[in-house]
Amino acid sequence: MRIGLLIYGSLDTLSGGYLYDRKLVEHLRQAGDAVEIVSLPWRSYPAHLADNLSLRLYRRLRDLPVDILLQDELNHPSLALFNRRLQRHGPRYPLISIVHHLRSSEQHPRRLLPLYRAVERAYLRTVDGFIFNSWTTRQAVAGLRGEREEERGERDLAPLGGVIAYPAADHLAVPDERAVEELIGARSSDAGPLRILFVGNLIARKGLHHLIAALSRVPTADWLLDVVGDEAVDSAYAAAVRRQVGAAGLEGNIRLHGRVSDGELARRYRAAHLLAVLSYEGFGIVYLEAMAFGLPVLASVHGGAGEIVDSGVNGFLVEPVDADGIAAHLSALAGDRARLADLGRNARRRYASHPRWADSAAAIRAYLETCVQ
């Protein structure tokens, strides 16, 4: 197959969504497909809307020699009207949207949310099919499009044509079962502070400020927090986090490491007792990564984390703004390492039962083949 993939910026961007796209492109090329990346520059939301009127973009996609065009749904502001124009006057190849999570599912100022919802809905109604990263994402798309969704157990994707292909975590150097059991045993016998790990770009959606607010209610002798994530994505938010840490007097407990290599990230997972990321996610690759290392997960009750985290079994689902409730979970785990070990073993079992990248990418490729026949 000849496949195009439309994205913003670089495929090497550090995020779960771009990792998903990279792993898919790797698989397609290894299978013998030709994949051409079409990149649009990162700009402001109004500038992205202006892409809908771009003659240059129209000519570029009109002349694209592909059998099918994949579009990362993140690009929807540039395509909400553009796709209709392309379908009316351009070559008629299928348009397939890769949906990681919806912009309109995030928190925004109330005055802007109606605009975001309208633009995103318009885009979702222009495409011919979908690649969903979770059932949660599929249901969100159906809801925004105004279509009644089937129950989760129903495998027929009508009226939404597409495939659900979960992200995976085997892109890291994951330890084997025996090594993970040794890690869990070492954690259970460690009487020191609870070592908490946060992994994610420092943006408001990831909820680091909520986690810090909760930790400020836990005695500082009981915990340490390592933060791994790019501060340059939203430098204003990163600066606000640093001010929050300073105002709470937690500089000795919270260490910000910035962006790290995969090898260093794996080392951080090995050294931690618990992952805590209180963000809205369409799926949340980071949770599965942590589980591969036998780490329990503290995640938001909102979004797709509930498809990975079984609350009370391999971690806990919490309301991000419930600082007291989060603090109670952290305090309990700091004082009960046997419980922490049980959660960690269950977390590793959850990882072991999950599809690998090759499985998910193969399912996507099989779906794409049906779209070009």
C-alpha positions as YAML, in Angstrom:
chain: A
units: angstrom
residues:
- id: 1
  name: MET
  ca: [0.00, 0.00, 0.00]
- id: 2
  name: ARG
  ca: [0.97, 3.63, -0.53]
- id: 3
  name: ILE
  ca: [0.06, 5.47, 2.65]
- id: 4
  name: GLY
  ca: [0.23, 9.12, 3.66]
- id: 5
  name: LEU
  ca: [0.33, 10.29, 7.27]
- id: 6
  name: LEU
  ca: [-0.56, 13.89, 8.12]
- id: 7
  name: ILE
  ca: [0.84, 15.24, 11.40]
- id: 8
  name: TYR
  ca: [1.84, 18.45, 13.08]
- id: 9
  name: GLY
  ca: [5.57, 18.94, 13.54]
- id: 10
  name: SER
  ca: [7.97, 16.01, 13.80]
- id: 11
  name: LEU
  ca: [7.20, 12.33, 14.16]
- id: 12
  name: ASP
  ca: [9.92, 12.30, 16.84]
- id: 13
  name: THR
  ca: [7.90, 14.56, 19.15]
- id: 14
  name: LEU
  ca: [7.94, 13.24, 22.72]
- id: 15
  name: SER
  ca: [4.40, 12.15, 23.56]
- id: 16
  name: GLY
  ca: [2.36, 8.97, 23.68]
- id: 17
  name: GLY
  ca: [0.42, 9.92, 20.56]
- id: 18
  name: TYR
  ca: [3.54, 10.47, 18.48]
- id: 19
  name: LEU
  ca: [5.05, 7.24, 19.82]
- id: 20
  name: TYR
  ca: [1.90, 5.45, 18.62]
- id: 21
  name: ASP
  ca: [2.26, 7.01, 15.17]
- id: 22
  name: ARG
  ca: [5.98, 6.13, 15.01]
- id: 23
  name: LYS
  ca: [5.40, 2.50, 15.91]
- id: 24
  name: LEU
  ca: [2.66, 2.25, 13.29]
- id: 25
  name: VAL
  ca: [4.87, 3.78, 10.59]
- id: 26
  name: GLU
  ca: [7.72, 1.39, 11.51]
- id: 27
  name: HIS
  ca: [5.41, -1.61, 11.18]
- id: 28
  name: LEU
  ca: [3.91, -0.47, 7.87]
- id: 29
  name: ARG
  ca: [7.33, 0.11, 6.33]
- id: 30
  name: GLN
  ca: [8.63, -3.22, 7.59]
- id: 31
  name: ALA
  ca: [5.60, -4.85, 5.96]
- id: 32
  name: GLY
  ca: [6.61, -3.34, 2.61]
- id: 33
  name: ASP
  ca: [4.25, -0.36, 2.50]
- id: 34
  name: ALA
  ca: [5.43, 3.05, 1.34]
- id: 35
  name: VAL
  ca: [4.64, 5.69, 3.97]
- id: 36
  name: GLU
  ca: [4.99, 9.40, 3.21]
- id: 37
  name: ILE
  ca: [4.88, 11.84, 6.13]
- id: 38
  name: VAL
  ca: [3.13, 15.15, 5.49]
- id: 39
  name: SER
  ca: [4.02, 17.62, 8.24]
- id: 40
  name: LEU
  ca: [2.24, 20.86, 9.02]
- id: 41
  name: PRO
  ca: [3.97, 23.39, 11.29]
- id: 42
  name: TRP
  ca: [2.91, 23.86, 14.90]
- id: 43
  name: ARG
  ca: [1.17, 27.24, 15.22]
- id: 44
  name: SER
  ca: [-1.67, 28.85, 17.11]
- id: 45
  name: TYR
  ca: [-5.22, 27.50, 16.98]
- id: 46
  name: PRO
  ca: [-6.44, 30.38, 14.75]
- id: 47
  name: ALA
  ca: [-3.50, 29.79, 12.37]
- id: 48
  name: HIS
  ca: [-4.39, 26.11, 12.18]
- id: 49
  name: LEU
  ca: [-7.97, 27.03, 11.31]
- id: 50
  name: ALA
  ca: [-6.60, 29.14, 8.46]
- id: 51
  name: ASP
  ca: [-5.11, 25.97, 6.92]
- id: 52
  name: ASN
  ca: [-8.63, 25.08, 5.81]
- id: 53
  name: LEU
  ca: [-8.31, 27.81, 3.17]
- id: 54
  name: SER
  ca: [-4.75, 26.97, 2.12]
- id: 55
  name: LEU
  ca: [-4.40, 26.47, -1.63]
- id: 56
  name: ARG
  ca: [-0.84, 25.26, -1.09]
- id: 57
  name: LEU
  ca: [-1.97, 22.48, 1.22]
- id: 58
  name: TYR
  ca: [-4.77, 21.53, -1.15]
- id: 59
  name: ARG
  ca: [-2.36, 21.17, -4.06]
- id: 60
  name: ARG
  ca: [0.06, 19.19, -1.92]
- id: 61
  name: LEU
  ca: [-2.56, 16.64, -0.87]
- id: 62
  name: ARG
  ca: [-4.31, 16.62, -4.23]
- id: 63
  name: ASP
  ca: [-1.09, 15.46, -5.86]
- id: 64
  name: LEU
  ca: [-0.08, 13.03, -3.10]
- id: 65
  name: PRO
  ca: [0.52, 9.60, -4.71]
- id: 66
  name: VAL
  ca: [-1.17, 7.47, -2.03]
- id: 67
  name: ASP
  ca: [-3.89, 4.87, -1.76]
- id: 68
  name: ILE
  ca: [-5.02, 6.08, 1.66]
- id: 69
  name: LEU
  ca: [-4.36, 9.13, 3.84]
- id: 70
  name: LEU
  ca: [-4.02, 8.76, 7.60]
- id: 71
  name: GLN
  ca: [-4.61, 11.92, 9.64]
- id: 72
  name: ASP
  ca: [-3.57, 12.28, 13.24]
- id: 73
  name: GLU
  ca: [-6.73, 13.69, 14.83]
- id: 74
  name: LEU
  ca: [-4.57, 16.27, 16.58]
- id: 75
  name: ASN
  ca: [-4.59, 18.06, 13.19]
- id: 76
  name: HIS
  ca: [-8.35, 18.48, 13.18]
- id: 77
  name: PRO
  ca: [-8.37, 22.31, 13.33]
- id: 78
  name: SER
  ca: [-6.52, 22.39, 10.00]
- id: 79
  name: LEU
  ca: [-8.85, 19.86, 8.36]
- id: 80
  name: ALA
  ca: [-12.40, 20.47, 9.61]
- id: 81
  name: LEU
  ca: [-13.44, 22.15, 6.34]
- id: 82
  name: PHE
  ca: [-10.45, 21.19, 4.26]
- id: 83
  name: ASN
  ca: [-11.40, 17.51, 4.08]
- id: 84
  name: ARG
  ca: [-14.72, 18.36, 2.44]
- id: 85
  name: ARG
  ca: [-12.90, 20.40, -0.17]
- id: 86
  name: LEU
  ca: [-10.45, 17.58, -0.79]
- id: 87
  name: GLN
  ca: [-13.26, 15.05, -1.13]
- id: 88
  name: ARG
  ca: [-15.18, 17.20, -3.62]
- id: 89
  name: HIS
  ca: [-12.32, 18.30, -5.84]
- id: 90
  name: GLY
  ca: [-9.32, 16.10, -5.13]
- id: 91
  name: PRO
  ca: [-8.41, 12.43, -5.61]
- id: 92
  name: ARG
  ca: [-10.81, 10.14, -3.76]
- id: 93
  name: TYR
  ca: [-8.59, 8.16, -1.46]
- id: 94
  name: PRO
  ca: [-10.00, 7.16, 1.95]
- id: 95
  name: LEU
  ca: [-9.35, 9.53, 4.85]
- id: 96
  name: ILE
  ca: [-8.67, 7.65, 8.09]
- id: 97
  name: SER
  ca: [-8.31, 9.48, 11.41]
- id: 98
  name: ILE
  ca: [-5.97, 8.23, 14.16]
- id: 99
  name: VAL
  ca: [-7.68, 9.36, 17.37]
- id: 100
  name: HIS
  ca: [-5.62, 9.42, 20.57]
- id: 101
  name: HIS
  ca: [-7.98, 11.64, 22.54]
- id: 102
  name: LEU
  ca: [-10.27, 14.54, 21.77]
- id: 103
  name: ARG
  ca: [-9.34, 18.15, 22.38]
- id: 104
  name: SER
  ca: [-12.92, 18.79, 23.47]
- id: 105
  name: SER
  ca: [-12.58, 16.14, 26.20]
- id: 106
  name: GLU
  ca: [-9.95, 18.29, 27.92]
- id: 107
  name: GLN
  ca: [-10.61, 21.21, 30.25]
- id: 108
  name: HIS
  ca: [-10.80, 24.58, 28.52]
- id: 109
  name: PRO
  ca: [-12.19, 28.03, 29.31]
- id: 110
  name: ARG
  ca: [-15.97, 27.84, 29.05]
- id: 111
  name: ARG
  ca: [-16.09, 30.54, 26.39]
- id: 112
  name: LEU
  ca: [-13.86, 28.49, 24.06]
- id: 113
  name: LEU
  ca: [-15.25, 24.99, 24.55]
- id: 114
  name: PRO
  ca: [-18.27, 25.44, 22.21]
- id: 115
  name: LEU
  ca: [-15.90, 26.49, 19.41]
- id: 116
  name: TYR
  ca: [-13.55, 23.58, 20.04]
- id: 117
  name: ARG
  ca: [-16.43, 21.12, 20.09]
- id: 118
  name: ALA
  ca: [-17.95, 22.48, 16.88]
- id: 119
  name: VAL
  ca: [-14.68, 22.40, 14.95]
- id: 120
  name: GLU
  ca: [-13.78, 18.93, 16.19]
- id: 121
  name: ARG
  ca: [-17.26, 17.58, 15.45]
- id: 122
  name: ALA
  ca: [-17.11, 18.99, 11.93]
- id: 123
  name: TYR
  ca: [-13.78, 17.25, 11.37]
- id: 124
  name: LEU
  ca: [-14.92, 13.89, 12.76]
- id: 125
  name: ARG
  ca: [-17.82, 13.89, 10.33]
- id: 126
  name: THR
  ca: [-15.54, 14.25, 7.29]
- id: 127
  name: VAL
  ca: [-13.45, 11.10, 7.57]
- id: 128
  name: ASP
  ca: [-14.12, 7.63, 6.20]
- id: 129
  name: GLY
  ca: [-12.89, 5.61, 9.15]
- id: 130
  name: PHE
  ca: [-11.04, 5.63, 12.44]
- id: 131
  name: ILE
  ca: [-8.13, 4.12, 14.29]
- id: 132
  name: PHE
  ca: [-9.00, 4.34, 18.00]
- id: 133
  name: ASN
  ca: [-6.48, 3.82, 20.79]
- id: 134
  name: SER
  ca: [-9.16, 2.66, 23.27]
- id: 135
  name: TRP
  ca: [-12.85, 2.02, 23.82]
- id: 136
  name: THR
  ca: [-12.97, 5.26, 25.80]
- id: 137
  name: THR
  ca: [-11.79, 7.21, 22.77]
- id: 138
  name: ARG
  ca: [-14.21, 5.43, 20.49]
- id: 139
  name: GLN
  ca: [-17.12, 6.30, 22.79]
- id: 140
  name: ALA
  ca: [-15.99, 9.93, 23.01]
- id: 141
  name: VAL
  ca: [-15.92, 10.19, 19.22]
- id: 142
  name: ALA
  ca: [-19.36, 8.63, 18.88]
- id: 143
  name: GLY
  ca: [-20.74, 11.03, 21.48]
- id: 144
  name: LEU
  ca: [-19.30, 14.12, 19.82]
- id: 145
  name: ARG
  ca: [-20.52, 13.02, 16.41]
- id: 146
  name: GLY
  ca: [-23.99, 12.64, 17.92]
- id: 147
  name: GLU
  ca: [-24.25, 8.91, 17.32]
- id: 148
  name: ARG
  ca: [-25.50, 6.29, 19.75]
- id: 149
  name: GLU
  ca: [-22.65, 4.00, 20.72]
- id: 150
  name: GLU
  ca: [-22.97, 0.28, 21.29]
- id: 151
  name: GLU
  ca: [-22.08, -1.32, 24.59]
- id: 152
  name: ARG
  ca: [-18.37, -1.85, 25.17]
- id: 153
  name: GLY
  ca: [-18.69, -5.61, 24.77]
- id: 154
  name: GLU
  ca: [-20.09, -5.28, 21.25]
- id: 155
  name: ARG
  ca: [-17.31, -5.87, 18.73]
- id: 156
  name: ASP
  ca: [-19.18, -4.46, 15.72]
- id: 157
  name: LEU
  ca: [-17.89, -0.92, 15.19]
- id: 158
  name: ALA
  ca: [-20.93, 0.30, 13.24]
- id: 159
  name: PRO
  ca: [-21.87, 3.10, 12.85]
- id: 160
  name: LEU
  ca: [-18.24, 4.11, 13.42]
- id: 161
  name: GLY
  ca: [-16.11, 2.34, 10.85]
- id: 162
  name: GLY
  ca: [-12.70, 1.59, 12.24]
- id: 163
  name: VAL
  ca: [-10.49, -0.47, 14.50]
- id: 164
  name: ILE
  ca: [-9.54, -0.29, 18.16]
- id: 165
  name: ALA
  ca: [-5.79, -0.87, 18.48]
- id: 166
  name: TYR
  ca: [-4.36, -0.36, 21.95]
- id: 167
  name: PRO
  ca: [-0.94, 1.20, 22.48]
- id: 168
  name: ALA
  ca: [1.69, -1.02, 24.06]
- id: 169
  name: ALA
  ca: [4.78, -0.63, 26.24]
- id: 170
  name: ASP
  ca: [7.32, -3.06, 24.83]
- id: 171
  name: HIS
  ca: [9.26, -0.22, 23.17]
- id: 172
  name: LEU
  ca: [11.28, 0.03, 26.40]
- id: 173
  name: ALA
  ca: [13.81, -2.52, 27.64]
- id: 174
  name: VAL
  ca: [11.30, -4.30, 29.87]
- id: 175
  name: PRO
  ca: [12.68, -6.64, 32.56]
- id: 176
  name: ASP
  ca: [11.57, -10.27, 32.55]
- id: 177
  name: GLU
  ca: [9.26, -11.83, 35.13]
- id: 178
  name: ARG
  ca: [12.03, -12.91, 37.45]
- id: 179
  name: ALA
  ca: [13.71, -9.50, 37.40]
- id: 180
  name: VAL
  ca: [10.40, -7.75, 38.11]
- id: 181
  name: GLU
  ca: [9.74, -10.05, 41.06]
- id: 182
  name: GLU
  ca: [13.15, -9.13, 42.42]
- id: 183
  name: LEU
  ca: [12.32, -5.45, 42.02]
- id: 184
  name: ILE
  ca: [9.01, -5.91, 43.82]
- id: 185
  name: GLY
  ca: [10.71, -7.81, 46.64]
- id: 186
  name: ALA
  ca: [13.29, -5.06, 47.06]
- id: 187
  name: ARG
  ca: [10.57, -2.41, 47.18]
- id: 188
  name: SER
  ca: [8.58, -4.32, 49.79]
- id: 189
  name: SER
  ca: [11.59, -4.52, 52.11]
- id: 190
  name: ASP
  ca: [12.56, -0.86, 51.64]
- id: 191
  name: ALA
  ca: [11.64, 1.10, 54.76]
- id: 192
  name: GLY
  ca: [12.63, 4.46, 53.28]
- id: 193
  name: PRO
  ca: [10.35, 7.15, 51.82]
- id: 194
  name: LEU
  ca: [7.79, 6.18, 49.18]
- id: 195
  name: ARG
  ca: [9.46, 6.93, 45.84]
- id: 196
  name: ILE
  ca: [6.80, 8.35, 43.54]
- id: 197
  name: LEU
  ca: [7.39, 8.87, 39.82]
- id: 198
  name: PHE
  ca: [5.59, 11.28, 37.49]
- id: 199
  name: VAL
  ca: [6.17, 10.85, 33.74]
- id: 200
  name: GLY
  ca: [4.73, 13.28, 31.22]
- id: 201
  name: ASN
  ca: [5.28, 16.61, 29.52]
- id: 202
  name: LEU
  ca: [4.79, 19.47, 31.95]
- id: 203
  name: ILE
  ca: [1.43, 20.72, 30.72]
- id: 204
  name: ALA
  ca: [-1.67, 21.44, 32.77]
- id: 205
  name: ARG
  ca: [-3.58, 18.44, 31.38]
- id: 206
  name: LYS
  ca: [-1.11, 16.05, 33.00]
- id: 207
  name: GLY
  ca: [-2.17, 17.23, 36.47]
- id: 208
  name: LEU
  ca: [1.21, 17.56, 38.16]
- id: 209
  name: HIS
  ca: [-0.09, 20.55, 40.15]
- id: 210
  name: HIS
  ca: [-2.87, 18.34, 41.56]
- id: 211
  name: LEU
  ca: [-0.34, 15.73, 42.63]
- id: 212
  name: ILE
  ca: [1.84, 18.35, 44.34]
- id: 213
  name: ALA
  ca: [-1.19, 19.75, 46.14]
- id: 214
  name: ALA
  ca: [-1.96, 16.28, 47.50]
- id: 215
  name: LEU
  ca: [1.64, 15.59, 48.48]
- id: 216
  name: SER
  ca: [1.75, 18.80, 50.48]
- id: 217
  name: ARG
  ca: [-0.70, 17.07, 52.84]
- id: 218
  name: VAL
  ca: [1.62, 14.08, 53.42]
- id: 219
  name: PRO
  ca: [4.54, 14.30, 55.89]
- id: 220
  name: THR
  ca: [7.69, 15.08, 53.92]
- id: 221
  name: ALA
  ca: [9.59, 12.25, 55.64]
- id: 222
  name: ASP
  ca: [7.25, 9.75, 53.98]
- id: 223
  name: TRP
  ca: [7.84, 10.44, 50.28]
- id: 224
  name: LEU
  ca: [10.03, 11.63, 47.40]
- id: 225
  name: LEU
  ca: [8.77, 12.64, 43.93]
- id: 226
  name: ASP
  ca: [10.78, 12.38, 40.71]
- id: 227
  name: VAL
  ca: [9.31, 14.30, 37.76]
- id: 228
  name: VAL
  ca: [10.33, 13.21, 34.26]
- id: 229
  name: GLY
  ca: [9.02, 15.35, 31.42]
- id: 230
  name: ASP
  ca: [9.78, 18.15, 28.99]
- id: 231
  name: GLU
  ca: [9.42, 21.61, 30.54]
- id: 232
  name: ALA
  ca: [9.68, 23.41, 27.19]
- id: 233
  name: VAL
  ca: [6.26, 22.32, 25.89]
- id: 234
  name: ASP
  ca: [4.55, 24.86, 28.17]
- id: 235
  name: SER
  ca: [7.25, 26.88, 29.88]
- id: 236
  name: ALA
  ca: [4.71, 29.06, 31.70]
- id: 237
  name: TYR
  ca: [3.11, 26.01, 33.31]
- id: 238
  name: ALA
  ca: [6.52, 24.54, 34.19]
- id: 239
  name: ALA
  ca: [7.46, 27.82, 35.87]
- id: 240
  name: ALA
  ca: [4.16, 27.77, 37.79]
- id: 241
  name: VAL
  ca: [4.94, 24.25, 39.01]
- id: 242
  name: ARG
  ca: [8.33, 25.35, 40.26]
- id: 243
  name: ARG
  ca: [6.72, 28.26, 42.11]
- id: 244
  name: GLN
  ca: [4.17, 25.86, 43.63]
- id: 245
  name: VAL
  ca: [6.96, 23.59, 44.85]
- id: 246
  name: GLY
  ca: [8.81, 26.53, 46.37]
- id: 247
  name: ALA
  ca: [5.73, 28.01, 48.02]
- id: 248
  name: ALA
  ca: [4.97, 24.63, 49.65]
- id: 249
  name: GLY
  ca: [8.56, 24.26, 50.84]
- id: 250
  name: LEU
  ca: [8.97, 20.97, 48.98]
- id: 251
  name: GLU
  ca: [12.24, 21.63, 47.13]
- id: 252
  name: GLY
  ca: [13.93, 18.85, 49.10]
- id: 253
  name: ASN
  ca: [11.28, 16.29, 48.15]
- id: 254
  name: ILE
  ca: [10.57, 17.02, 44.48]
- id: 255
  name: ARG
  ca: [13.18, 16.68, 41.75]
- id: 256
  name: LEU
  ca: [12.48, 17.80, 38.16]
- id: 257
  name: HIS
  ca: [14.66, 15.88, 35.69]
- id: 258
  name: GLY
  ca: [13.34, 17.22, 32.38]
- id: 259
  name: ARG
  ca: [13.27, 15.08, 29.27]
- id: 260
  name: VAL
  ca: [15.30, 11.86, 29.55]
- id: 261
  name: SER
  ca: [16.38, 9.01, 27.27]
- id: 262
  name: ASP
  ca: [14.48, 5.72, 27.15]
- id: 263
  name: GLY
  ca: [17.34, 4.10, 29.06]
- id: 264
  name: GLU
  ca: [17.15, 6.68, 31.83]
- id: 265
  name: LEU
  ca: [13.35, 6.39, 31.91]
- id: 266
  name: ALA
  ca: [13.66, 2.63, 32.41]
- id: 267
  name: ARG
  ca: [16.07, 3.28, 35.27]
- id: 268
  name: ARG
  ca: [13.56, 5.63, 36.87]
- id: 269
  name: TYR
  ca: [10.84, 2.99, 36.62]
- id: 270
  name: ARG
  ca: [13.13, 0.46, 38.30]
- id: 271
  name: ALA
  ca: [13.94, 2.84, 41.14]
- id: 272
  name: ALA
  ca: [10.36, 3.94, 41.87]
- id: 273
  name: HIS
  ca: [7.69, 2.44, 44.13]
- id: 274
  name: LEU
  ca: [4.68, 3.97, 42.40]
- id: 275
  name: LEU
  ca: [3.68, 5.92, 39.28]
- id: 276
  name: ALA
  ca: [1.32, 8.86, 39.80]
- id: 277
  name: VAL
  ca: [-0.01, 10.72, 36.74]
- id: 278
  name: LEU
  ca: [-3.42, 12.34, 37.29]
- id: 279
  name: SER
  ca: [-4.15, 13.34, 33.69]
- id: 280
  name: TYR
  ca: [-6.99, 12.89, 31.26]
- id: 281
  name: GLU
  ca: [-5.80, 10.33, 28.71]
- id: 282
  name: GLY
  ca: [-7.47, 8.58, 25.81]
- id: 283
  name: PHE
  ca: [-5.48, 5.54, 26.94]
- id: 284
  name: GLY
  ca: [-2.25, 6.35, 28.81]
- id: 285
  name: ILE
  ca: [0.83, 4.47, 27.57]
- id: 286
  name: VAL
  ca: [2.74, 5.64, 30.63]
- id: 287
  name: TYR
  ca: [0.55, 3.53, 32.92]
- id: 288
  name: LEU
  ca: [1.32, 0.38, 30.97]
- id: 289
  name: GLU
  ca: [5.02, 1.25, 30.90]
- id: 290
  name: ALA
  ca: [5.03, 1.48, 34.69]
- id: 291
  name: MET
  ca: [3.16, -1.80, 35.06]
- id: 292
  name: ALA
  ca: [5.81, -3.53, 32.95]
- id: 293
  name: PHE
  ca: [8.23, -2.75, 35.80]
- id: 294
  name: GLY
  ca: [5.81, -3.96, 38.49]
- id: 295
  name: LEU
  ca: [4.72, -0.48, 39.56]
- id: 296
  name: PRO
  ca: [1.22, 0.22, 40.83]
- id: 297
  name: VAL
  ca: [-0.42, 3.25, 39.23]
- id: 298
  name: LEU
  ca: [-2.28, 6.24, 40.64]
- id: 299
  name: ALA
  ca: [-4.38, 7.64, 37.76]
- id: 300
  name: SER
  ca: [-7.36, 9.85, 37.05]
- id: 301
  name: VAL
  ca: [-10.86, 8.44, 37.15]
- id: 302
  name: HIS
  ca: [-11.51, 10.42, 33.97]
- id: 303
  name: GLY
  ca: [-10.53, 9.19, 30.51]
- id: 304
  name: GLY
  ca: [-9.12, 5.85, 29.42]
- id: 305
  name: ALA
  ca: [-7.01, 4.95, 32.46]
- id: 306
  name: GLY
  ca: [-9.88, 2.79, 33.72]
- id: 307
  name: GLU
  ca: [-9.22, 0.39, 30.83]
- id: 308
  name: ILE
  ca: [-5.80, -0.35, 32.36]
- id: 309
  name: VAL
  ca: [-6.07, 0.42, 36.05]
- id: 310
  name: ASP
  ca: [-8.33, -1.81, 38.14]
- id: 311
  name: SER
  ca: [-8.76, 0.36, 41.20]
- id: 312
  name: GLY
  ca: [-7.66, -1.43, 44.35]
- id: 313
  name: VAL
  ca: [-6.09, -4.28, 42.35]
- id: 314
  name: ASN
  ca: [-3.15, -2.84, 40.39]
- id: 315
  name: GLY
  ca: [-3.42, 0.79, 41.44]
- id: 316
  name: PHE
  ca: [-6.06, 3.39, 42.19]
- id: 317
  name: LEU
  ca: [-8.32, 5.66, 40.16]
- id: 318
  name: VAL
  ca: [-8.79, 9.03, 41.83]
- id: 319
  name: GLU
  ca: [-10.45, 12.37, 41.27]
- id: 320
  name: PRO
  ca: [-7.50, 14.70, 40.49]
- id: 321
  name: VAL
  ca: [-8.88, 17.60, 42.54]
- id: 322
  name: ASP
  ca: [-9.45, 15.40, 45.61]
- id: 323
  name: ALA
  ca: [-6.18, 16.27, 47.34]
- id: 324
  name: ASP
  ca: [-7.21, 14.70, 50.63]
- id: 325
  name: GLY
  ca: [-8.24, 11.42, 49.01]
- id: 326
  name: ILE
  ca: [-5.03, 11.20, 46.99]
- id: 327
  name: ALA
  ca: [-2.97, 12.00, 50.09]
- id: 328
  name: ALA
  ca: [-4.75, 9.20, 51.96]
- id: 329
  name: HIS
  ca: [-3.80, 6.66, 49.26]
- id: 330
  name: LEU
  ca: [-0.18, 7.79, 49.28]
- id: 331
  name: SER
  ca: [0.09, 7.74, 53.05]
- id: 332
  name: ALA
  ca: [-1.41, 4.24, 53.18]
- id: 333
  name: LEU
  ca: [1.03, 2.88, 50.61]
- id: 334
  name: ALA
  ca: [3.98, 4.56, 52.30]
- id: 335
  name: GLY
  ca: [3.14, 2.62, 55.45]
- id: 336
  name: ASP
  ca: [2.15, -0.72, 53.91]
- id: 337
  name: ARG
  ca: [4.85, -2.14, 51.67]
- id: 338
  name: ALA
  ca: [3.20, -5.58, 51.56]
- id: 339
  name: ARG
  ca: [0.15, -3.98, 49.99]
- id: 340
  name: LEU
  ca: [2.40, -2.11, 47.58]
- id: 341
  name: ALA
  ca: [4.00, -5.42, 46.54]
- id: 342
  name: ASP
  ca: [0.62, -7.08, 45.92]
- id: 343
  name: LEU
  ca: [-0.47, -4.16, 43.73]
- id: 344
  name: GLY
  ca: [2.84, -4.34, 41.87]
- id: 345
  name: ARG
  ca: [2.48, -8.03, 41.07]
- id: 346
  name: ASN
  ca: [-1.03, -7.46, 39.76]
- id: 347
  name: ALA
  ca: [0.25, -4.54, 37.70]
- id: 348
  name: ARG
  ca: [2.86, -6.77, 36.03]
- id: 349
  name: ARG
  ca: [0.18, -9.38, 35.27]
- id: 350
  name: ARG
  ca: [-1.90, -6.65, 33.61]
- id: 351
  name: TYR
  ca: [1.04, -5.69, 31.42]
- id: 352
  name: ALA
  ca: [1.71, -9.33, 30.50]
- id: 353
  name: SER
  ca: [-1.88, -9.79, 29.28]
- id: 354
  name: HIS
  ca: [-1.80, -6.70, 27.06]
- id: 355
  name: PRO
  ca: [-1.15, -6.72, 23.28]
- id: 356
  name: ARG
  ca: [2.31, -5.77, 22.03]
- id: 357
  name: TRP
  ca: [3.02, -3.03, 19.48]
- id: 358
  name: ALA
  ca: [3.34, -5.59, 16.68]
- id: 359
  name: ASP
  ca: [-0.12, -6.99, 17.49]
- id: 360
  name: SER
  ca: [-1.82, -3.60, 17.44]
- id: 361
  name: ALA
  ca: [-0.02, -2.38, 14.33]
- id: 362
  name: ALA
  ca: [-0.90, -5.60, 12.49]
- id: 363
  name: ALA
  ca: [-4.57, -5.08, 13.35]
- id: 364
  name: ILE
  ca: [-4.39, -1.54, 11.98]
- id: 365
  name: ARG
  ca: [-2.72, -2.68, 8.77]
- id: 366
  name: ALA
  ca: [-5.36, -5.36, 8.24]
- id: 367
  name: TYR
  ca: [-8.05, -2.69, 8.63]
- id: 368
  name: LEU
  ca: [-6.31, -0.37, 6.17]
- id: 369
  name: GLU
  ca: [-6.19, -3.14, 3.60]
- id: 370
  name: THR
  ca: [-9.98, -3.37, 3.73]
- id: 371
  name: CYS
  ca: [-10.21, 0.38, 3.18]
- id: 372
  name: VAL
  ca: [-8.28, 0.37, -0.11]
- id: 373
  name: GLN
  ca: [-9.92, -2.65, -1.70]
...
